[in-house]
Amino acid sequence: MKNWMVSALCSVTLLAASGAMAQAVVGKPAPSFTATDVAGKTVALSNYKGKFVVLEWTNPDCPFVGKHYNGGSMPATQRRAVAEDVAWLSIQTIPNDRDHKAVARLQAWQKSKNASPTATIVDSDGNIARAYRAKATPHMYIVDPKGTLIYAGAIDSKPSTDPADIKTATNYVSQALDEAMAGKPVSHPSSQAYGCAVEYPGGA
């Protein structure tokens, strides 16, 4: 699908955010949250203290998300991260009135794509998205074992919907995890997130 055709379906968004609510800041403690995952279990960021945590905002209908799932890069990145004891939390923020349909649909879609996150959360009240000022799908964040946000932004360096671009793009999430897990500073701690606009319940 050409990028100009996608513009009618979703908005390309940037990392910058505005508003009274303080946004997550790289280098500062990551906003804490507690939620219920699609399996009915309680998930709290604090549960993963001592581990690296990846937060991934997702949306099965977004072609930018589809780029990374249809091309296989997101499931592969998830599997590699989880195998290295990284907690990977996939989050979909949706209006409350779609909550009952979204859980089953999101689970089925993830299964069809061989996704393997540690947990999947439907953020039906938008509180997690507001805390992180998530603006796009995919919008990615990495929290280190001390609870500090060390990366926020895009999954990679090529803001397109074409899976062929994955091969020549820099995967910022993999790069940041590799550097941080090796005890090195993250060389690219933030970037402009691209993708479909996160649809906040009641507005952002």
C-alpha positions in Angstrom: 0.0 0.0 0.0 1.4 3.4 -1.0 2.0 5.9 1.8 -0.3 8.5 0.3 -3.1 6.0 0.3 -2.5 5.2 4.0 -3.1 8.9 4.9 -6.8 8.4 4.6 -6.7 5.5 7.0 -4.4 6.8 9.7 -2.4 9.7 10.8 1.4 9.8 10.9 2.3 11.1 14.3 5.3 12.4 16.1 6.7 11.8 19.5 6.1 15.4 20.6 3.1 15.8 22.9 1.4 18.7 24.6 -1.1 19.1 27.4 -1.1 19.5 31.2 -0.3 15.9 32.0 3.4 15.3 32.4 4.8 13.0 29.8 7.2 10.1 30.2 10.7 11.5 29.9 13.8 9.5 28.8 16.3 9.4 31.6 13.6 9.7 34.3 11.6 7.0 36.1 9.0 5.4 33.9 5.4 6.1 34.9 4.0 3.2 36.9 0.8 1.4 36.0 -1.3 -1.5 36.9 -3.7 -3.2 34.5 -5.5 -6.4 33.7 -4.2 -8.3 30.7 -6.3 -10.2 28.1 -5.9 -13.4 30.2 -7.5 -11.7 33.2 -4.2 -11.4 35.1 -3.0 -8.3 36.9 0.0 -6.7 35.3 2.0 -4.0 37.0 5.2 -2.4 35.7 6.6 -2.9 39.2 6.3 -6.6 38.8 9.2 -6.5 36.3 11.7 -4.5 38.5 15.1 -6.0 37.8 14.3 -6.7 34.1 14.3 -4.7 31.0 10.7 -4.0 29.8 9.5 -3.1 26.3 6.2 -1.3 25.9 4.7 -1.6 22.4 1.5 0.3 21.4 -0.2 -1.8 18.8 -3.3 -1.9 16.6 -4.2 -4.8 14.2 -5.9 -2.3 11.8 -2.9 -0.1 11.4 -0.8 -0.7 8.2 2.3 0.6 9.9 1.9 -2.1 12.6 1.1 -4.6 9.8 4.4 -3.7 8.1 6.3 -5.2 11.1 4.0 -8.1 11.8 3.4 -9.2 8.2 7.1 -8.8 7.5 7.8 -10.9 10.6 10.2 -8.5 12.3 8.1 -7.6 15.3 7.4 -11.3 16.4 11.0 -12.1 15.8 12.1 -9.1 17.9 9.7 -10.2 20.6 10.9 -13.8 20.7 14.5 -12.7 20.9 13.8 -10.2 23.7 11.7 -12.6 25.8 14.3 -15.3 25.3 16.8 -12.9 26.9 14.5 -12.4 29.9 13.1 -9.1 28.7 9.4 -8.4 29.6 7.5 -7.4 26.4 4.1 -5.7 27.0 1.8 -5.1 24.0 -0.8 -2.5 24.6 -3.8 -1.4 22.6 -5.6 1.7 23.6 -9.2 1.8 22.4 -12.5 3.5 23.3 -14.4 1.7 26.2 -17.4 0.8 24.0 -15.2 -1.5 21.9 -13.5 -3.3 24.8 -15.6 -6.5 24.7 -14.8 -7.0 21.0 -11.2 -6.0 21.1 -9.8 -8.6 23.5 -10.8 -11.6 21.5 -9.9 -10.0 18.2 -6.5 -8.9 19.5 -5.7 -12.3 20.8 -6.7 -14.0 17.5 -4.6 -11.5 15.5 -1.6 -12.0 17.7 -1.9 -15.8 17.4 -2.2 -15.5 13.6 1.1 -13.5 13.5 3.0 -15.8 15.9 3.4 -12.9 18.3 4.7 -13.8 21.8 4.6 -10.9 24.1 4.9 -11.4 27.9 1.5 -9.9 28.3 -1.1 -8.1 26.2 -3.2 -5.3 27.7 -6.3 -3.6 26.3 -6.0 0.0 27.7 -9.7 0.7 27.4 -9.6 3.8 29.7 -6.5 5.2 28.1 -4.7 5.8 31.4 -1.5 4.0 30.4 -1.4 5.8 27.1 -1.9 9.2 28.8 0.8 8.5 31.3 3.3 7.7 28.5 1.8 10.2 26.0 1.6 7.4 23.4 0.7 8.9 20.1 1.2 6.2 17.4 1.0 2.6 16.6 3.6 1.3 16.9 5.0 3.6 19.6 7.8 1.9 21.6 9.3 2.4 25.0 12.1 0.6 26.9 12.4 0.7 30.7 15.6 -0.5 32.3 15.9 -2.8 35.4 16.0 0.2 37.7 12.8 1.5 36.3 14.3 4.3 34.2 12.9 5.1 30.7 15.9 4.6 28.4 14.2 4.7 24.9 11.0 6.3 23.5 9.9 6.5 19.9 9.7 4.6 16.6 10.4 0.9 16.1 12.9 1.7 13.3 14.3 4.4 11.1 12.1 4.1 8.0 8.5 5.5 8.5 6.8 3.5 5.8 4.2 0.7 5.5 6.4 -1.4 3.2 7.8 -4.6 4.8 10.7 -4.4 2.3 12.1 -1.4 4.1 12.7 -3.4 7.3 15.9 -5.0 5.9 17.6 -1.6 5.4 16.2 0.2 8.5 17.9 0.5 11.8 15.7 -1.2 14.5 16.0 1.3 17.3 14.5 -1.1 19.9 16.9 -3.9 19.2 19.8 -1.5 19.1 18.8 0.1 22.4 18.3 -3.3 24.1 21.6 -4.6 22.8 23.5 -1.6 24.0 21.8 -1.3 27.4 22.1 -5.1 28.1 25.8 -4.8 27.3 26.2 -2.0 29.9 26.6 0.7 27.3 24.8 4.0 27.0 21.9 3.9 24.5 23.2 5.7 21.4 19.8 6.7 20.1 17.5 7.1 23.1 14.6 8.9 21.4 13.1 9.2 17.9 10.0 10.4 16.3 7.3 7.7 16.5 5.4 7.1 13.3 2.2 5.2 12.5 -1.5 5.5 13.1 -2.8 7.8 15.7 -3.7 6.3 19.1 -7.4 6.7 19.6 -7.9 7.9 23.1 -11.2 7.2 25.0 -12.8 10.5 25.6 -10.0 12.3 23.8 -6.3 12.6 24.6 
